[in-house]
């Protein structure tokens, strides 16, 4: 796809099945969380340098609400004459990346996005309220899942998207029909291609989704994961337990070397506690799990921090999703173009080569390493958080 002249009403073409979007933090959690959550720090909020809106976005009430919200924060919205986005090309690929990463486009979702797809092993169905993320994670799964410059697109047709979900109730195969997770009902994942809290102050989309599911009197559940902590607008909503928010976390050597632009780990754990105390089902997504030197010690510190964060929360409903680091030849090429000085290990010779469902090649840890990591996490989570349900390992 060329770097200019992008058709904003066409989806970013998937290059491979995407894992739920995930991230990590910067520091170990403090033990102050064991008693009460500390006062919330000022949220880290993204301010795009350029916001544009397609003509079609003006035809939707939520699109106009997004524009009003953006303009109320002193950000100008540029109305495009057509569905073509120009002005992204820089002197180098790196400059083009930077321009795209600083741009938010208000668009209408393409028809292909309205036909929901399964998202194993996370949930029954995936639906999107946005594509793209302003964070700078050097392991970013979107690099191998979406093609083209990383422009963040937010969808103006929110009301139509939410209304269309009812057709999928009871039709999934991950939680709708499996005894181990049947209590979750039909699950809808809303963070595969973005980080909701990175955009919520600009769109209000996920707050409206939480309210929609809260009013949906059926065995359903909204799911999303985040590496940000700006949860204050979600506390007190009538969610009725039908939204599970997962905080994406990792150990310190990973977070300090390969992630940028996200909330600190201790702030995310404080947000986890605030949501859990407000009655939300919550979770942790530990991803990508990386076998760094002394990984046992570093991940033990992380698990201790999680245990402190949720200690003494009444009625705690906590899950864990465990995702090891993997990469594809395509994602490696993109990531090295975005982050040429990355320290992230992507050595094919030290990995096992696997073929995905559709023949795509990916590189994962060798079987012995995977077994060692898996045994550690299952054992240590059971010791520190016996009530926590591990939903899957991959």
N, C-alpha and C positions, 0 to 999 in steps of 0.2 A: 504494500500500500504506500503511495507517495506521502511525503511529509506535509504537503500542502494540498488544498483542494479536497479536504475530507468531507464526505457526505455524512452529516451528523444524524441523519435518520436511518443510517445503516449501522448494524451492530459491529463492534470490533470482532473480527472473525476469530472464533476459538481455534487455537492451535492444538490443544489437548484438553482432556477433562480436567477441570480445575478443582483443587482442594479448597475447602472453606478458607477464606482469607484469614491469616493469623500473623501475630507479631510478638514483640518482646519489649522489655523495659530496660532500666539503667542501673538499678541498685537494689540491694536486698531489703526486704520489708523490715520495719522496726517492730519491736515487741509492744509498743504502745497500742497497737491495734487489738491486743488481746482483751483490753478492757472496753474502750469505746473508740469509735473512729475519730481520728484527729480532725480538726477543722479543715474544710476543703481548701486547697490551694487554688489560686487563680488558674482557670483551665487554660491549657495550651490550645489555641484556636487558630485555624488556618485562615489567612486573608489572601484570597487569590488576587493576582495582579491584573487579571483581565477576566471579566464575566461577559458572556455573550448569550443571546437568546435567539432561537430560530423563530421565524414567523408563526409556525404551527404551535409553538409553546404559548403564544398569547391567546390561543383559543381555549385554553384550559384554566379553570379557576385556580388550581394549585400552582400552575406555572406563574400566574400573576401574583399569587401569594409569595412565591419564592422571590420574584423580582422585588416586591415591596420589602421583604425582609432583608434582602441584600442591600437595597438602596438605603434602608434605615440605618445601616451600619457604615454609611458613607462610601459605598462602593458603587461605581457607575455600571449600569447594565447597557451593553451595546446591542442594539437591535440589528440583526443581520438581514440582508435583503433576500437571502436564499438559505438553503440548508448546507452551504459550503463554508467551511472554516478556513480562513487564510491568515497569513501573518505569523506562522509558526516557524518557518525556516530561518535558521541562524547560519552563522559562518561555518559552524561545525555541527556534527551530530550531537555533541554534548550540549551545545547552545540550543539546538532544536529541542532536546529533551527538557532543558530547563524552562523554555518558554511554554511547552505543552504542560509541564507539571504545575505551572503557575496559572493555568487557565481553567475556568469552569464554564461549561456550556449547559444551558437550560434547553432541553430538547424533549421531543415526544418519543416514547419507547417504540422501537421497530416492531412490526408484527411478530417476528420470530421470538421476541422476548415475552410475548403474551401467551405463548404455548409453553407451559411449564415442563421442565425436565427433571428427572430424578437426580438426587444428589447424595448417593451413597458414599460413605457410611453415615453421613451426618443426619440427613432428614429425608422425608418422603419426596419433597419438592423444593426446587429452587425458584425464587422469583426475585426480580431486581428492581430497586428504586433508584439505582445509580450504577455507574461503571467508572472505575478509576479511583485512585486514592492519593492524597497529597503527601503522605508519609514517604520516607526514603529508606526503606528496608532493603538491604543488599541481597537478601534471599527472596525477594518478592515473588510470590507465586503468579502474580498477574503477568510477569515478564514472559512466562511460557504459556499463558492462557489467552491473552488478548494481543492482537497485532496492531501495529501502528503506533504513533506517538501517544504518550500516556496522558491524554486530556481527560479531566474528570467531567463526566456527563451526568446530570441529574434530571430525572424524568418529571415532566410537567403533568402527565396524565395519571397521577397517583390514584384519583378516585376510580378510574376505570380499571386500573391494575388491581386494587383491593377488591373491587366488586367481582372480578373474574375468578377469585380464589375459591369461591363456594363450589364451583364445578368440580374441584379436585378433592373435596372432603371425602375421607374414607377410601380413597383409591390408591393410596401409596403402598409400598412394599417394605419400607424400612421400619417405621413405627406403627403404621396402621394395622399391620397383620402379624407382627412378631411379638410373641408373648413377653420377651425380655424388656420390650420398650412400649408395650401396648398402652401403658398408663399415660404416655405422652400424647396419645391421639394422633391425628394427622398433623405432621410437622412441616412447617414452611420455613426454609432457610433464606434469610434476606441480607446476607453479608458475604456472599461468595466473591463478588467482584468489586467490593468497596469496603471501607470502614465507616459504619454509620455515624459514630460520634465525631469523626473528623469533619462531617458535613452538616450535622444536625442544626448547628447555630445558623446555617445559611439556608436550610430547606424546611425544617420542621417535619420532614417526611416520616421519620421513624416514630416520633411521638404520635402522629396520627395513625400509624400502623399499630402501635401498642393499644391505642384507644379502640381501634377497629376490632382487634382480636379480643379485647376485654368485653366488648359488647356482643361478640359472636357467641351465642349460647349453644356451643357444640364442643365435642371432644377434639379440639384443635390447639396448636401451639405455634406461636411465632418464635423464631430463633435468630439471634445475631450475635456476633462476636466483635470485640473491639480492643484496641491497644491504647485507647484514650480514657480519660476519667471524668469527662464533662457530663455527669449523670443527673445533675440537680433538677433538670426539667422533667425527668422521669420519675422522681420520687413523689409519691402521692397520687399518681395517675390510677384510674380504675382499671388496673391490668387484670385483676381477678385470676392471677396465677397462670395466665395463658401466654406469657412471654418469658422465655428463658434467655437471659443475657449472660454471655460468657466473656470473661476477661482473658485476653491472650497474654501469656507470660513466658518468661524464659530465665535462664541463669545469667549471672552478671557478665562472664566473659563473652557470651554471645551478644548481649544487649549493648555492651559498651563498644563493640567493634563493628557491628554490621547493621545498626539501626539508627535512624535519625528522624527528628521531627515528631516524636511521639511522647506521651506522658511517661513520667518516671514510674518504675515498678511499684514503689510504695504508694504512689497516688492511685494507681490502678487497683491495688489491693484494698485501699480505703474505699474506693468506689464499689468494689465487690461487696464489701461489708455494708455500705449504705443501702445498696439494692436488696441484699439478703434480708436486712432488717425491715425493709419495706414490703416484705412478703414475696418478692420475685423468686421464682426458681432461678438459680444461678449456676455458673460453671466456670471452669478454667480450661483453656485450650493451651496446652504446653506444646509449643511448636515454633520453629522446627527444633526438635531435639537433636543436638549435635554432640558428638563424642569428643569434646575438647579435652585437653590434658586435665587430669584430676576431676573429670566430670562427675564422679560420684559425690565428691565434697560439694561442688558447686550446685548440683541439683538437690542435694540434701538441704542446703541453705534455702533454696527456693521453696521446697515443700514445707519447711518449717515456717517460712513467712506466710504461705497460704493458710496453714493450720492456725496461726496466730490471728489472721485476718477474720476468720469465720468462727473463732471460738466463742461459745456462749450465745450464738445467734439462735433465738427460739424458732422451732419449726424449720430448720435449715434443710433445703433441698439442693444438694450440690452434686454436680457431675464433673467428670474429667474426660477430655479428648486428647489423645496422645499421638502426635504426628512427627515422625522422624524426618530428617532433612533428606531431600532428594532433588535431583535436577535433570533436565533433558538437554540434549545438545543445543536445541533452540533457545531455551531459557538461559543457558550458560553464555551463549553468544550475546544475547540481549543484555544480560546483567553486566558482563564485562565491558560492553559499550557504555552503559550507564555509569558504572562504577569501576573504572579501569584500575584503581589502586586498592580494590577490595582485598581484605585478608580472609575472606570466606573460602574455605576449602572446597574446591570443585574438581577433584582429581579422579578422572575416570579409571585410572589404573588401580586405585585403592577401593573401588566400589564394585558392586555386582550389577550386571546389566540385566534389566528386566524389560519385558514387552507388555504394554498395557492392553486394555480390552480391544482397542482398535489398531493395535500394532505399533503404537508409539513407543520409542525407546526412552527409558529413564534409568538413572543410576542411583542405587540405594546402597545402604551399608551391607557388607557381607553377612551371611546368616548368623555366624558366631557373634558378631557385634550386635546385631539386632536382638538376638536371644538374651544377651547380657543386659542390654538396655531395658528390654521388656520386663525381665525378671526383677530388675531393680525398681522400676516404677510401680509395678503391681505390688511388690512387697512393701515398699516404703509408703505408698499411698494408703494401703490397708492398715499400716501401723499408725500413721499420723492422722489419717482422716477415714476412720472405719465406716462412716456413713456415706462416704463419697462413692458414687457409682461410676465406674469406668465404662464409657459408652463404646469406645473402640480404640484399637491400636493400629497404626498403619505406618 
